[in-house]
Amino acid sequence: MTDRGAEKILSFENVTAGYGRSDVLNGLSFEVERGEVFGIIGPNGSGKTTMLNTLTGLLRPKSGRILLDGEDISRLPVDARCRRGIGRTFQIPRPFIRMTVFENVLVSGIYGAGFSAAEGKGPAEDVLRFTGLYEKRDLKSGELTLLDRKRLEIARAIVSKPRLLLLDEVAAGLTGSEIETVIGMVVQLKRAGFTVVWIEHILETMLKAADRLMCMAEGRCAVIGVPGEVLASGEVEELYLGTETEALKHAAR
């Protein structure tokens, strides 16, 4: 659990957003504190991906504000938000498959942080060591296992040292032991000073790595707090009806 007097790095203030006339986010409000791992769960259709797209600039809010370190970024384009310190992974890794692992990270540093090729070499090598990919730096990214492609997604996202790192279901599709590896990486990211916003469907991950947890429903915050308490709450159990309910009870034990 984080210090309640901690400094806010991100604020969603009554944000409404959607596609055409359909609103997906309906007055969403929450805050993220610097240095924490902030987990987000919610059933399909609750607005998690729309929240990420609105935060990164792929979608602009119809109303409300998004503040990054007190600056209103609600109308900024994607590249401007990246330069201000927002990094993101995607649920399905999207490397340049004909490039090497090293080249993938270097390109991210050049376009994400504005490094020259010479300036980006050192940071690229550093993050490859950090993510356990240094020994595979000369492999084509298309040759990597799924776990290593997930590692590469994280490496590409952190090479510019973002103030805010967004993880989109990095554990999806992995085996049990691989999920434990991902949990270890998230803990490592926090220890390195990153602030992490993490969307995940595998609920056990939140108990092991998140400081706070928010459950979304119908584009709003349904409940927020300590992960164990959130997963055991009546609001969350009601949202996750059917087979997922037992998984929630098991995760919260």
PAPA-335555 format. One record per residue (C-alpha): y, z, x; residue in three letters; residue number from 1. Coordinates in nm, 2 decimals. Layout:
PAPA-335555
        y        z        x     r     k
        Y        Z        X   Ala   NUM
...
END
This chain:
PAPA-335555
        y        z        x     r     k
     0.00     0.00     0.00   Met     1
     0.34    -0.09     0.13   Thr     2
     0.65     0.13     0.17   Asp     3
     0.84     0.11    -0.16   Arg     4
     1.16     0.11     0.04   Gly     5
     1.06    -0.20     0.24   Ala     6
     1.29    -0.50     0.27   Glu     7
     1.24    -0.78     0.02   Lys     8
     1.19    -1.12     0.17   Ile     9
     1.12    -1.31    -0.16   Leu    10
     1.24    -1.26    -0.52   Ser    11
     1.15    -1.46    -0.82   Phe    12
     1.41    -1.38    -1.09   Glu    13
     1.32    -1.48    -1.44   Asn    14
     1.20    -1.83    -1.33   Val    15
     1.11    -2.09    -1.59   Thr    16
     0.95    -2.41    -1.47   Ala    17
     0.71    -2.68    -1.59   Gly    18
     0.65    -3.05    -1.64   Tyr    19
     0.86    -3.25    -1.89   Gly    20
     0.91    -3.04    -2.20   Arg    21
     0.61    -2.81    -2.13   Ser    22
     0.69    -2.49    -1.96   Asp    23
     0.42    -2.33    -1.74   Val    24
     0.63    -2.05    -1.59   Leu    25
     0.79    -1.84    -1.86   Asn    26
     1.05    -1.60    -1.71   Gly    27
     0.83    -1.52    -1.40   Leu    28
     0.97    -1.23    -1.20   Ser    29
     0.83    -1.05    -0.89   Phe    30
     0.93    -0.95    -0.54   Glu    31
     0.75    -0.97    -0.20   Val    32
     0.82    -0.72     0.08   Glu    33
     0.85    -0.82     0.44   Arg    34
     0.53    -0.78     0.63   Gly    35
     0.29    -0.74     0.34   Glu    36
     0.00    -0.94     0.21   Val    37
     0.08    -1.01    -0.15   Phe    38
    -0.22    -1.13    -0.35   Gly    39
    -0.20    -1.33    -0.67   Ile    40
    -0.48    -1.38    -0.92   Ile    41
    -0.50    -1.51    -1.27   Gly    42
    -0.72    -1.72    -1.50   Pro    43
    -0.70    -2.10    -1.49   Asn    44
    -0.38    -2.22    -1.65   Gly    45
    -0.19    -1.90    -1.58   Ser    46
     0.07    -2.08    -1.36   Gly    47
    -0.04    -1.99    -1.00   Lys    48
    -0.02    -2.34    -0.86   Thr    49
     0.30    -2.41    -1.05   Thr    50
     0.45    -2.10    -0.90   Met    51
     0.36    -2.23    -0.55   Leu    52
     0.50    -2.57    -0.62   Asn    53
     0.82    -2.42    -0.75   Thr    54
     0.85    -2.19    -0.45   Leu    55
     0.79    -2.48    -0.20   Thr    56
     1.03    -2.72    -0.37   Gly    57
     0.78    -2.97    -0.52   Leu    58
     0.90    -2.85    -0.86   Leu    59
     1.25    -2.72    -0.94   Arg    60
     1.30    -2.43    -1.19   Pro    61
     1.46    -2.50    -1.52   Lys    62
     1.62    -2.16    -1.51   Ser    63
     1.62    -1.84    -1.30   Gly    64
     1.65    -1.81    -0.92   Arg    65
     1.43    -1.80    -0.62   Ile    66
     1.57    -1.60    -0.33   Leu    67
     1.44    -1.61     0.03   Leu    68
     1.60    -1.33     0.24   Asp    69
     1.88    -1.32    -0.02   Gly    70
     1.95    -1.69    -0.01   Glu    71
     1.92    -1.89    -0.33   Asp    72
     1.68    -2.17    -0.24   Ile    73
     1.61    -2.28    -0.60   Ser    74
     1.77    -2.63    -0.56   Arg    75
     1.67    -2.70    -0.20   Leu    76
     1.43    -2.98    -0.12   Pro    77
     1.09    -2.93     0.04   Val    78
     1.19    -3.00     0.40   Asp    79
     1.49    -2.77     0.38   Ala    80
     1.27    -2.49     0.26   Arg    81
     1.02    -2.56     0.54   Cys    82
     1.30    -2.53     0.79   Arg    83
     1.41    -2.20     0.64   Arg    84
     1.07    -2.06     0.71   Gly    85
     0.82    -2.13     0.43   Ile    86
     0.48    -2.25     0.54   Gly    87
     0.19    -2.35     0.31   Arg    88
    -0.18    -2.42     0.32   Thr    89
    -0.36    -2.62     0.06   Phe    90
    -0.68    -2.54    -0.12   Gln    91
    -0.83    -2.87    -0.01   Ile    92
    -0.75    -2.91     0.36   Pro    93
    -0.55    -3.22     0.44   Arg    94
    -0.57    -3.29     0.81   Pro    95
    -0.50    -3.62     0.97   Phe    96
    -0.87    -3.70     1.02   Ile    97
    -0.83    -3.95     1.30   Arg    98
    -0.61    -3.72     1.50   Met    99
    -0.75    -3.44     1.72   Thr   100
    -0.72    -3.08     1.62   Val   101
    -0.44    -3.03     1.88   Phe   102
    -0.25    -3.34     1.76   Glu   103
    -0.26    -3.22     1.40   Asn   104
    -0.10    -2.89     1.50   Val   105
     0.15    -3.05     1.74   Leu   106
     0.26    -3.29     1.46   Val   107
     0.31    -3.00     1.23   Ser   108
     0.53    -2.83     1.49   Gly   109
     0.74    -3.14     1.55   Ile   110
     0.81    -3.20     1.18   Tyr   111
     0.79    -2.84     1.06   Gly   112
     0.99    -2.67     1.33   Ala   113
     1.18    -2.95     1.49   Gly   114
     1.00    -2.92     1.83   Phe   115
     0.99    -3.21     2.07   Ser   116
     0.65    -3.31     2.18   Ala   117
     0.70    -3.13     2.51   Ala   118
     0.84    -2.82     2.33   Glu   119
     0.56    -2.81     2.08   Gly   120
     0.27    -2.81     2.33   Lys   121
     0.28    -2.44     2.41   Gly   122
     0.32    -2.32     2.05   Pro   123
     0.04    -2.55     1.94   Ala   124
    -0.20    -2.42     2.21   Glu   125
    -0.10    -2.06     2.12   Asp   126
    -0.19    -2.10     1.75   Val   127
    -0.51    -2.27     1.84   Leu   128
    -0.61    -1.97     2.04   Arg   129
    -0.50    -1.74     1.76   Phe   130
    -0.71    -1.92     1.50   Thr   131
    -1.01    -1.96     1.72   Gly   132
    -0.98    -2.34     1.75   Leu   133
    -0.87    -2.38     2.11   Tyr   134
    -1.22    -2.48     2.24   Glu   135
    -1.23    -2.75     1.97   Lys   136
    -0.87    -2.88     2.03   Arg   137
    -0.99    -3.23     2.15   Asp   138
    -1.23    -3.29     1.85   Leu   139
    -1.12    -3.52     1.58   Lys   140
    -1.03    -3.31     1.28   Ser   141
    -1.26    -3.51     1.06   Gly   142
    -1.56    -3.37     1.26   Glu   143
    -1.48    -3.00     1.18   Leu   144
    -1.68    -2.78     0.94   Thr   145
    -1.51    -2.66     0.62   Leu   146
    -1.44    -2.32     0.78   Leu   147
    -1.27    -2.48     1.08   Asp   148
    -1.07    -2.71     0.86   Arg   149
    -0.95    -2.40     0.68   Lys   150
    -0.86    -2.26     1.02   Arg   151
    -0.67    -2.58     1.10   Leu   152
    -0.48    -2.55     0.77   Glu   153
    -0.36    -2.21     0.88   Ile   154
    -0.28    -2.32     1.23   Ala   155
    -0.07    -2.61     1.11   Arg   156
     0.11    -2.38     0.87   Ala   157
     0.20    -2.11     1.13   Ile   158
     0.29    -2.32     1.43   Val   159
     0.65    -2.31     1.32   Ser   160
     0.63    -1.93     1.28   Lys   161
     0.73    -1.92     0.91   Pro   162
     0.90    -1.62     0.76   Arg   163
     0.68    -1.66     0.45   Leu   164
     0.32    -1.80     0.47   Leu   165
     0.16    -1.92     0.15   Leu   166
    -0.22    -1.93     0.14   Leu   167
    -0.38    -2.13    -0.15   Asp   168
    -0.74    -2.03    -0.20   Glu   169
    -0.84    -2.05     0.17   Val   170
    -1.17    -1.88     0.09   Ala   171
    -1.27    -2.14    -0.17   Ala   172
    -1.60    -2.32    -0.10   Gly   173
    -1.71    -2.09     0.19   Leu   174
    -2.02    -1.88     0.23   Thr   175
    -2.02    -1.50     0.22   Gly   176
    -2.00    -1.47     0.60   Ser   177
    -1.73    -1.73     0.62   Glu   178
    -1.53    -1.55     0.36   Ile   179
    -1.54    -1.24     0.58   Glu   180
    -1.41    -1.45     0.86   Thr   181
    -1.12    -1.56     0.64   Val   182
    -1.04    -1.20     0.54   Ile   183
    -1.03    -1.11     0.91   Gly   184
    -0.79    -1.39     0.97   Met   185
    -0.56    -1.27     0.69   Val   186
    -0.56    -0.92     0.84   Val   187
    -0.49    -1.07     1.18   Gln   188
    -0.19    -1.27     1.04   Leu   189
    -0.05    -0.95     0.89   Lys   190
    -0.09    -0.76     1.22   Arg   191
     0.09    -1.05     1.39   Ala   192
     0.39    -0.99     1.17   Gly   193
     0.35    -1.27     0.90   Phe   194
     0.44    -1.20     0.54   Thr   195
     0.16    -1.36     0.33   Val   196
     0.15    -1.47    -0.03   Val   197
    -0.22    -1.54    -0.11   Trp   198
    -0.36    -1.70    -0.42   Ile   199
    -0.74    -1.65    -0.45   Glu   200
    -1.01    -1.67    -0.71   His   201
    -1.26    -1.46    -0.50   Ile   202
    -1.15    -1.12    -0.61   Leu   203
    -1.32    -0.91    -0.35   Glu   204
    -1.09    -1.07    -0.08   Thr   205
    -0.79    -0.90    -0.24   Met   206
    -0.95    -0.55    -0.22   Leu   207
    -1.01    -0.60     0.15   Lys   208
    -0.69    -0.77     0.27   Ala   209
    -0.40    -0.75     0.01   Ala   210
    -0.15    -0.47     0.01   Asp   211
    -0.04    -0.54    -0.35   Arg   212
    -0.18    -0.76    -0.62   Leu   213
    -0.02    -0.95    -0.91   Met   214
    -0.22    -1.09    -1.20   Cys   215
    -0.05    -1.38    -1.38   Met   216
    -0.10    -1.48    -1.74   Ala   217
     0.08    -1.75    -1.94   Glu   218
     0.34    -1.80    -1.67   Gly   219
     0.44    -1.44    -1.64   Arg   220
     0.34    -1.13    -1.44   Cys   221
     0.08    -0.95    -1.65   Ala   222
     0.03    -0.65    -1.41   Val   223
     0.12    -0.57    -1.05   Ile   224
     0.02    -0.29    -0.82   Gly   225
    -0.24    -0.16    -0.58   Val   226
    -0.54    -0.41    -0.58   Pro   227
    -0.81    -0.16    -0.70   Gly   228
    -0.59    -0.04    -0.98   Glu   229
    -0.50    -0.39    -1.09   Val   230
    -0.85    -0.51    -1.09   Leu   231
    -0.97    -0.21    -1.29   Ala   232
    -0.68    -0.24    -1.55   Ser   233
    -0.74    -0.32    -1.91   Gly   234
    -0.49    -0.61    -1.89   Glu   235
    -0.69    -0.79    -1.62   Val   236
    -1.02    -0.73    -1.79   Glu   237
    -0.89    -0.88    -2.11   Glu   238
    -0.77    -1.19    -1.93   Leu   239
    -1.10    -1.24    -1.74   Tyr   240
    -1.33    -1.25    -2.04   Leu   241
    -1.70    -1.35    -2.01   Gly   242
    -1.90    -1.37    -1.69   Thr   243
    -1.59    -1.29    -1.48   Glu   244
    -1.55    -0.95    -1.63   Thr   245
    -1.86    -0.81    -1.46   Glu   246
    -1.74    -0.95    -1.13   Ala   247
    -1.41    -0.77    -1.18   Leu   248
    -1.58    -0.44    -1.25   Lys   249
    -1.80    -0.49    -0.94   His   250
    -1.50    -0.58    -0.72   Ala   251
    -1.29    -0.28    -0.84   Ala   252
    -1.57    -0.02    -0.75   Arg   253
END
